[in-house]
Amino acid sequence: MDKDKYFFCYNLSLGRFLKDEMGIKYITHAVHPKTKNAFFLFEYTDELRVAIARYKRLRDYFNKKVT
């Protein structure tokens, strides 16, 4: 597997944002066999990169509002 081609998303808030708010389809939602942590697996695309950047901007904005 070419790991540069895929994004393993262990942040479930980010994963839900990508799929629910941005409409990005994931390849699978699974559990890591050793750590037992849930993750979403996405294909790395330009759309995904833009969506992750948007999530980070929103997260940072709301974190500043709270503090």
N, C-alpha and C positions, 0 to 999 in steps of 0.2 A: 504494500500500500504506500502510495506517495503521500507522506504526511503534509507536504506543502499544499496539496490539492484539497485537503479536508480540514475542517475546523471542529475540534472536539469542544463542545460548550458545556462545562461543568457548572456554570452559573445559571441556575434554573430561571431566575428573573430575566436574564438576558435571553435565554432560549425562548421563553414565552413571549418576550417582546418581539423577537425576530419572527416568530411564526404567527402570533396573533395580531400584532400591530403593523408589522411590515409585510406580512403575507409571504414570507420566504419559506419554502418547503424544505423540510429536513429529510435526511436520508433514513435515519432511524432514531429512536429514543430508546436507550438501553441502560444497563447497569454494568459498570466495570467489574469484571470477575474477581479481581483481587481486593480492590478498595470498597466495593459495593456502593460506590457513588453513582448516582444517576447522571446521564449526560444526553445531550442532543448532538447528532453528527450532521454537519452541514457541508456542502461543497463550497470551497472558497471561490467567490465570484466578486466582481466589482460591486454588485448590488449588496452583497453581504458586508463588504468592507465599509461601504457608505452607511449601512444600517448600524453597524457596531459603533462607528464614530458618532452617529446621531444618539445612540443609547448613552454613550459616555458623556456627551454634552448635556443631555437631559439629566442624567444622574448627578453630574457636577453642579448643574444649576440648582436642582432641588436640594442637594446637600448644603449648598451655600445659604439657601433660604431658611433651612431648619436651624442652622447654627447661628 
